[in-house]
Amino acid sequence: MLKIIEFILADPDATHRLGKYLGQLLPVHSLVLLEGELGSGKTTLVQGIGAGLGITEPILSPTFSIVNEYFEGTIPLYHLDVYRLSPVEISSLYLETYWEGLEVSPGITVIEWASLLPNLPDRYLSIAFSFHPKGGRLVTLNQVGSTQLIDFTVLSCWFHQGEYPQ
């Protein structure tokens, strides 16, 4: 089972298309943890995930709202950004209610600046963005836990063939 995959995305359109593909593949209760510098593509990826779920309303960065919830897609999308919060503030939000579907409808939870989380669950998809020296973004996807959320073999074939879902 392929648990880590790394590749280069040439531009924001490719980042959006990757997100759309993930939105079509990720199951309910998926947790996606994003890392990367400002402007590296985190929110663009989430916009693509929303498109893959059939969400047509604008998906905006939740930097100031902390949580944006979208319910019009095939399953709900919860987009969180913990950049401005301290570990104590993060703990007081009980964010696990999102990915465990305890007090909200089960869906996909995506958290930007995940390295700030004081505790991580046993299973999640980690996506790290970095600027590539030759342009574009180096993206590393890592499935953490004993069960995989998506089939990286399919993702690898998609990427290497240059075929993106429309």
Residue, then its C-alpha position, 0 to 999 in steps of 0.5 A: m500500500l502506497k502511503i506517501i506520494e510527492f509531485i510538483l504542481a505547475d500552477p494554481d489550476a493544477t492545485h485546484r484540479l488535484g483538490k477536485y480529484l481528492g473531493q471525489l475520492l475522499p470518504v466521509h469522516s476524512l480528515v485532511l491536514l494542510e501545511g505550507e507557507l502563506g500563498s502556497g496553495k492550501t486554500t486553492l486545494v480546498q476550493g478544488i475539494g469543494a468542487g469535487l464535492g459539487i459545492t458551487e458557493p465560493i470557498l474562502s479562507p477561514t483565517f478570521s472566521i476559524v471555521n467555514e461550513y459547506f453543506e450543498g455538496t454530496i457530503p459536508l465540507y468543514h474548512l478550518d484554519v488554526y493559524r491565529l490560535s494558541p494551543v489552548e484556544i485550539s483545544s477549547l474548540y473540540l475540533e474532533t467533533y468535525w472529523e468524528g461527526l459527533e455534533v455535526s453531519p459527517g463529512i470531510t474536514v480540512i484544517e490549514w496550519a495543522s502543525l499547530l494542533p496539540n493532538l492528532p487523531d490516529r488516521y488522516l491525510s497530511i498534505a504539505f506544500s512547499f515552493h519548488p525552486k524551478g517554479g510551481r509547488l512541491v506537494t507531499l501527500n502522506q496517509v497516516g494510520s493503519t487504513q488508507l483514505i484514498d488509493f495513491t496508486v490511482l492518484s499516481c497514475w492520474f498525475h503521471q499521465g497528466e490527466y486531471p478530472q474535469 
